[in-house]
Amino acid sequence: MLPAGGVSVVRAEAAGDDAIVAEVERRSRAGQYVVAVTSDRELQNRVVAAGAARVLSAGWLLGVLPQQA
């Protein structure tokens, strides 16, 4: 699946995409293995350029989350 380590949710006051890209850059520069989850094609390209090791779709995330009753 994915390397163990956790999930981070980044709060963005304004431009959410910019906050995500900045967080990917920060974490990849720190040597972390970064996986971004987005179905937005433009954002996918931006996070790859920022250093994301993998980009997965929102559909993938929904598939691994527990189903609510």
C-alpha positions in Angstrom: 0.0 0.0 0.0 2.1 3.0 1.3 5.0 3.4 3.6 4.0 3.7 7.2 4.2 7.2 8.6 0.8 8.8 8.8 -1.4 11.2 7.0 -1.3 15.0 7.3 -4.2 17.3 6.6 -3.0 20.8 5.8 -5.2 23.8 6.6 -5.2 26.5 4.0 -6.5 29.9 4.8 -6.7 31.0 1.1 -5.3 29.2 -1.9 -5.5 25.5 -1.0 -3.5 24.2 -4.0 -0.6 26.6 -3.1 -0.6 25.4 0.5 -0.4 21.8 -0.7 2.4 22.4 -3.1 4.3 24.3 -0.4 3.9 21.4 2.1 5.1 18.9 -0.5 8.2 21.1 -1.2 8.9 21.4 2.5 8.6 17.7 3.3 10.4 16.5 0.2 13.3 18.9 0.9 13.4 17.4 4.4 13.9 14.0 2.8 10.4 12.7 3.5 8.6 10.3 1.1 5.6 12.4 0.1 2.4 10.9 -1.4 -0.1 13.5 -2.5 -3.8 12.6 -3.0 -5.7 14.7 -5.6 -7.8 14.1 -8.7 -7.0 17.6 -10.0 -4.7 17.1 -13.0 -3.0 20.5 -12.7 -2.4 20.0 -9.0 -1.0 16.5 -9.8 1.6 18.1 -12.1 2.5 20.8 -9.6 3.1 18.4 -6.7 5.2 16.1 -8.8 7.3 19.1 -9.8 7.5 20.0 -6.1 8.9 16.6 -5.2 6.0 14.2 -4.5 7.2 10.6 -4.8 3.7 9.5 -5.8 0.3 11.0 -6.6 -2.8 9.0 -6.1 -6.4 9.9 -6.9 -9.2 10.7 -4.5 -10.9 7.5 -5.7 -8.0 5.5 -4.4 -8.4 7.2 -1.0 -12.1 6.5 -0.9 -11.3 2.9 -1.6 -9.0 2.5 1.4 -11.1 4.4 3.9 -13.6 2.3 6.0 -17.2 2.4 4.8 -19.6 4.2 7.1 -22.7 2.3 8.1 
